[in-house]
Amino acid sequence: MAAAPAPPTRVRARPLTPRRLTDLAAAAILSCLAFVGLFPYLYMLETAVKSNSQFSRNEATPTWPFRFGNFATAWHGVAPYLLSSIIVAACVMSGCILLGSVSGFVLARYRFPGRNFFFGLIALLLMVPNMASLIPLFVLIRGLGLLNSYPDLIIPQLTTQTVFSVVLMKTYIGHLPGELFDAAQIDGASPARTYWSITLPLARPIIGTVALFSVISVWSDYFWPELTIVTNSLRTVPVGAQFFQGELTTSYGPLFAGYLIASLPLLILFVALAKNFLAGIEGGLALDR
């Protein structure tokens, strides 16, 4: 005789404790913030596959058929400016990492007269708005004969981002265990060897943070390239993408497709540096405690 089937087990619902209510509320708030943050990109994506007539009829929601040819049109228009932006961003990022790490190492690990004074002057530069130095910087670059060239795009970004890099690097390196540097000095390591073998590996998280911020600054800079660059091959992405906007009409599909293509290098860089970036932020917070 077959045995009677066992009655189905009931899954008990978890009680709504105050801790669970707090977790649910936090999840709901974070989900809303994530949607708000991603909404502009979703809007760009659905607009990038529309024609002008589809965009004028229905701006808010996707419209069939999708115009994937807009990406090919945008690529041919954006590719030269994308190359220029990558060259400038690579130079600025490399310069910020090199100058920031060396300066931060010296300011954090060596005592000399005026050390705090010089660091205070560097930190004070963070309070100077970029617009306040625009005219003096333009006059300086013009006097050096560097207008409309790659140095014209690199030097202003490098000087601005290096200040930020030095402050971050000095603060982070200054909180590293001093016993490591004392042991290296006892073992006869030179300052260059200490910098290369101890400081750089330990400062990798903050280096990733500096690299990401420097590239974002270059990628979002519009006013300075628009002011000083007249050669089309030297224009960066923010300036070059505006050529999809005509005097009478604007090609919205290729325009937003160009913005999406231009954002891909930043997305790839962030994915590559996300671990170091988050570790740099968490490490900085932990060291300050």
Secondary structure, DSSP 8 states (H G I E B T S, - for coil): -----------------HHHHHHHHHHHHHHHHHHHHHHHHHHHHHHHT--HHHHHH-SSS--SS--THHHHHHHHHHHHHHHHHHHHHHHHHHHHHHHHHHHHHHHHH---TTHHHHHHHHHHGGGS-GGGGHHHHHHHHHHTT-SSSHHHHHHHHHHHHHHHHHHHHHHHHHTS-HHHHHHHHHTT--HHHHIIIIIHHHTHHHHHHHHHHHHHHHHH--HHHHHH---GGG--HHHHGGGGB-SS-B-HHHHHHHHHHHHHHHHHHHHHHHHHHHHHHHHHHHHH-
